């Protein structure tokens, strides 16, 4: 990334947002006037944002070391495919056939930081391209080189052709941390890293997070992993207990629903259960319907309930061989809640977002299952069974038969 800073004359000042090379020997400065005015021919003073440039330098030289370390760990097939050197981070795209393991990333970091600790000087000189390539210099992706090239030797091992700004010694880079590594295409990987102040800030961020976690778990940072393991084990135990309690509750609820459907041996309610249960997950509502259906004397079950904000779930379960089409009943009822459904003749699920239509859906479930069983159910008994009343204009046909 180009430099930023300011250009000041005796009559005004420009804030520089970017500086790029237009042609050899000519730099374009892009910015805006912050005070006064400037005129052609005025003598001007240019001041670079020094801290920002130093950060770019650290990341740029760090990129050279990263390239070298990747080739050491992964192999000589690694070649640069793209790069971004910014004040806050560096990004390096390279050729490689698969994801890097944590162990490989650690080895790359160790190699780079070992070179940083050696604090060897960074040598920059110009020579012929032939001599540079003979000395093992690598050309960066996308750069154009003439007969005379600029060589950057970052310590003993990294030798690149490069025209950018660099630190004077490797120790200036500070610690390098790899932040991420991922695929960006076929046989192309992207690695992002930070150096210098950004790396120290990241250390501090993670150290603070570990300290806070340790305090909340009432342990020492060094024992944090063990404390987390104990917490997870306790959570698993509680989740198992909760599953057992919910299973017992569903079983009791299934018993109660089934008893309401088969309690009178000579009434129109025999063999059919329709009910509403809010607050269950869709899967729990399904399990409840199956449990009710499996009770002796129950032929078909239709359940509906609110499972979340603007979410309604419907389940229809029918005993095999009963002649009842659970799927048809579910689809019919789902229209009342603005949704659809599907499944098999023995078990079907549906859903929608119109919570206000759940009462009508229950009535439709009752009608559909009654017709399937060949019953003629008076409207008053259907309303009593479902606990809801159809809206005006949607009364069930009490004389409908199979």
RAJOHU-V815806 format. One record per helix or strand of 3 or more residues. SS is the DSSP state (2 for helix, 1 for strand). FROM is the first residue (numbers start at 1). TO is the last residue. If there is no record, write none. Layout:
ss->{SS/SS}
from->{FROM/FROM}
to->{TO/TO}
//
This chain:
ss->{1/1/1/1/2/1/1/2/1/2/1/1/2/1/1/2/2/1/2/1/1/2/1/1/2/2}
from->{5/12/26/45/50/80/90/102/121/129/148/158/170/177/188/196/221/272/282/300/311/326/340/347/355/379}
to->{8/23/36/48/74/85/95/118/128/134/154/161/173/185/194/216/262/276/293/308/318/337/343/352/372/386}
//
